């Protein structure tokens, strides 16, 4: 599934950049009252990137699991005043633990870390998205 085709993601304006990363261009449609990118738009970019990395890391689970976002934390560090890019990551240890548990039980939780940086590489926010995946 191409996450940029999800109606809400499309509505917000998230697209893939030339490097294949999810990006949100600065636009007055997503501004807050301070003329910076609204926190909810940044959250949408981060959450979408966390789901996409799960698809990339575990393609064998496509259409075979129900993924649910259980919990998330996002810490805002600097106002986003220009286009922003999501950098999701899963540590090898977390990936292995997930694989082991999912193989044994048909369900498992996994934490995805995401940094949101602007085009000058300044971090605007970072957080963790805890997903639960269960076999259908």
C-alpha positions as CSV (number, residue, x, y, z in Angstrom):
1,X,0.0,0.0,0.0
2,X,1.2,3.4,-0.9
3,X,0.7,5.5,2.3
4,X,0.6,8.7,0.3
5,X,-2.7,7.4,-1.2
6,X,-4.5,7.3,2.2
7,X,-7.2,10.1,1.9
8,X,-6.2,12.0,5.0
9,X,-2.5,11.8,4.2
10,X,-3.2,13.1,0.7
11,X,-5.4,15.8,2.2
12,X,-2.6,17.0,4.5
13,X,-0.2,17.1,1.5
14,X,2.3,14.4,2.4
15,X,4.4,13.2,-0.5
16,X,7.5,11.2,-1.2
17,X,10.6,13.2,-2.0
18,X,13.4,12.2,-4.4
19,X,15.1,10.1,-1.7
20,X,11.9,8.1,-1.1
21,X,11.2,9.8,2.3
22,X,7.9,11.2,3.3
23,X,7.9,15.0,3.2
24,X,5.4,17.8,4.0
25,X,5.9,21.0,2.0
26,X,5.4,24.2,3.8
27,X,2.0,25.6,2.8
28,X,-0.4,28.0,4.4
29,X,-3.1,25.3,4.5
30,X,-1.1,23.5,7.3
31,X,-0.1,26.7,9.2
32,X,-1.0,27.3,12.8
33,X,-1.7,30.7,14.4
34,X,2.1,31.4,14.5
35,X,2.6,30.8,10.8
36,X,4.6,27.6,11.4
37,X,3.6,24.0,10.5
38,X,0.7,22.9,12.7
39,X,1.5,20.3,15.3
40,X,-1.2,18.0,14.0
41,X,0.3,18.1,10.5
42,X,3.7,17.2,12.0
43,X,2.1,14.3,13.9
44,X,0.4,13.0,10.8
45,X,3.7,13.0,8.9
46,X,5.5,11.2,11.8
47,X,2.7,8.6,12.3
48,X,2.5,7.9,8.6
49,X,6.2,7.4,8.4
50,X,6.1,5.0,11.3
51,X,3.5,2.9,9.5
52,X,5.4,3.0,6.3
53,X,8.6,1.7,7.8
54,X,6.7,-1.3,9.1
55,X,5.6,-2.1,5.6
56,X,9.2,-1.8,4.4
57,X,10.7,-3.9,7.2
58,X,8.0,-6.6,7.2
59,X,6.6,-6.9,3.6
60,X,5.7,-10.5,4.3
61,X,3.0,-9.3,6.6
62,X,1.2,-7.1,4.1
63,X,-2.6,-7.9,4.1
64,X,-2.0,-10.6,6.7
65,X,-2.1,-8.4,9.9
66,X,-4.2,-5.8,11.5
67,X,-1.8,-3.0,12.6
68,X,-3.0,-0.7,15.4
69,X,-1.3,2.3,16.7
70,X,-1.5,1.8,20.5
71,X,0.4,4.7,21.9
72,X,2.6,7.6,20.8
73,X,4.7,10.3,22.2
74,X,5.9,13.3,20.2
75,X,8.1,16.0,21.7
76,X,8.2,19.3,19.8
77,X,11.6,21.0,19.9
78,X,11.6,23.9,17.4
79,X,8.9,25.5,15.3
80,X,8.8,24.1,11.7
81,X,9.0,27.1,9.5
82,X,9.8,25.3,6.2
83,X,9.2,21.9,4.6
84,X,9.8,18.9,6.8
85,X,10.9,15.3,6.3
86,X,10.3,12.2,8.4
87,X,13.1,9.9,9.4
88,X,11.7,6.7,10.9
89,X,13.8,4.0,12.4
90,X,13.6,0.6,14.1
91,X,16.6,-0.7,16.0
92,X,17.9,-4.2,15.0
93,X,17.2,-5.4,18.5
94,X,13.6,-4.3,18.4
95,X,13.1,-5.7,14.9
96,X,14.5,-9.1,16.1
97,X,12.3,-9.2,19.2
98,X,9.2,-8.3,17.1
99,X,10.0,-11.1,14.6
100,X,10.6,-13.7,17.4
101,X,7.4,-12.8,19.2
102,X,5.3,-12.6,16.0
103,X,6.5,-16.0,14.8
104,X,5.6,-17.5,18.2
105,X,2.3,-15.9,18.9
106,X,0.9,-14.4,15.7
107,X,0.9,-11.0,17.3
108,X,3.5,-8.6,18.7
109,X,4.2,-5.0,19.6
110,X,6.9,-2.8,18.1
111,X,8.3,0.7,18.8
112,X,9.1,2.9,15.8
113,X,11.2,6.1,16.4
114,X,10.7,9.1,14.2
115,X,12.5,12.3,13.8
116,X,11.0,15.2,11.9
117,X,13.6,17.5,10.4
118,X,13.3,20.5,8.2
119,X,15.2,20.9,4.9
120,X,18.1,22.4,6.8
121,X,18.3,19.3,9.0
122,X,16.9,21.0,12.1
123,X,14.9,18.7,14.3
124,X,11.4,20.1,14.8
125,X,10.1,17.1,16.8
126,X,10.8,13.5,17.6
127,X,8.8,10.6,19.1
128,X,8.0,7.0,19.4
129,X,5.0,5.2,17.9
130,X,4.1,1.9,19.5
131,X,2.3,-0.4,17.2
132,X,0.5,-3.7,17.8
133,X,0.2,-6.1,14.9
134,X,-2.0,-9.2,15.0
135,X,-2.4,-11.9,12.3
136,X,-5.7,-11.9,10.6
